[in-house]
Amino acid sequence: MIGVAFDGLGHGTDGTLWGGEFLRADLAGYERLGHLAQIPMPGGAAAVRQPWRMTAAYLRDDHPGLDVARRNAGRWADAVHLAATGLDSPLTSSAGLLFDAVSALLGIRDKITYEGQAAIELEQRADPAETGAYPAALTTTSGPLIVEAGDLVRAAADDLTAGTDPGVIAGRFHNGVAAAITRTCVALRQATGLTAVALSGAVFQNALLLDRTVQRLRAAGFRVLKHVRVPPNDGGLSLGQAAIAAAQDHT
């Protein structure tokens, strides 16, 4: 099946930090079929604690005059410079940090005090009645499919600059992520013939994102697997590792 693994950070086999992956996997191994476009993390681990840094990485010098840049005026230019040069800025495809970037953009959370705080508060702010969705381009190359997640951040910044309510923007962003997941899975179905999708990773603790993604995938004709008895975050990861180890022990 197609596995959509949206999480915070994990070391990938290519030397970058993964967290927004589309995989074909079983207990014997996996293939990376697609992922969110990689983005620098200005300051490394500091970008996890200070989500505004990811906003700077996504927007760079675009949209001057945003409140997030003014709130962090003393450090914004430095973060942009780090992202542009790659200095102290490891690459990541993290879906969790994508949510963090939009949270800071909307003035919800520039600095976190616990894991996932910025994304959780972004979900809480989202207007559940909003049906609009920001588009994200899908780049096809000789390797994995690339979801241009930066399109979502720039669309959110455009709306914010135009005076759109942050709750509406947050709703459109969530819908945009769900639409991007579905579009990618449709492309992968065409390439592989796979018709089932499993949704996992801590990002899918977000009930709004999970609901919108499941709706869209089912409407597109997929069989969707989601967590019921096992959590999508570290508990599920630990169980999966145990299952893989047990399967390999029998081979």
DAZI-V702459 format. One record per backbone hydrogen bond with DSSP energy under -1.0 kcal/mol. CO is the residue of the C=O (numbers start at 1). NH is the residue of the N-H. Records with the same first field share a line. If there is no record, write none. Layout:
CO->NH + NH
//
This chain:
2->198
3->23
4->200
5->21
6->203
7->96
10->18
12->15
16->12
17->93
18->10
19->7 + 95
20->36
21->5
22->33 + 34
23->3
24->31
29->26
31->24
33->145
34->22
35->147
39->92
41->44
43->46
44->47
45->48 + 49
46->50
49->112
50->53
51->54 + 55
52->56
53->57
54->58
55->59
56->60
59->62
63->66
66->70
67->71
68->72
70->73
72->75 + 76
75->79
76->80
77->81
78->82
79->83
80->84
81->85
82->86
86->89
88->43
90->41
91->17
92->39
95->99
96->100
97->101
98->102
99->103
100->104
101->105
102->106
103->108
104->107
110->52
114->117
116->120
117->121
118->122
119->123
120->124
121->125
122->126
127->130
137->148
139->146
145->35
146->139
147->37 + 149
148->151
149->152 + 153
150->154
151->155
152->156
153->157
154->158
155->159
156->160
157->161
158->162
159->164
160->163
165->169
166->170
167->127 + 171
168->172
169->173
170->174
171->175
172->134 + 176
173->177
174->178
175->179
176->180
177->181
178->182
179->183
180->184
181->185
182->186
183->187
184->188
185->189
186->190
187->191
188->192
189->193
195->223
196->2
197->225
198->4
200->6
201->204
202->205
203->206
206->210
207->211
208->212
209->213
210->214
211->215
212->216
213->217
214->218
215->219
216->220
217->222
218->221
223->197
225->199
232->201
233->237
234->238
235->239
236->240
237->241
238->242
239->243
240->244
241->245
242->246
243->247
244->248
245->249
//
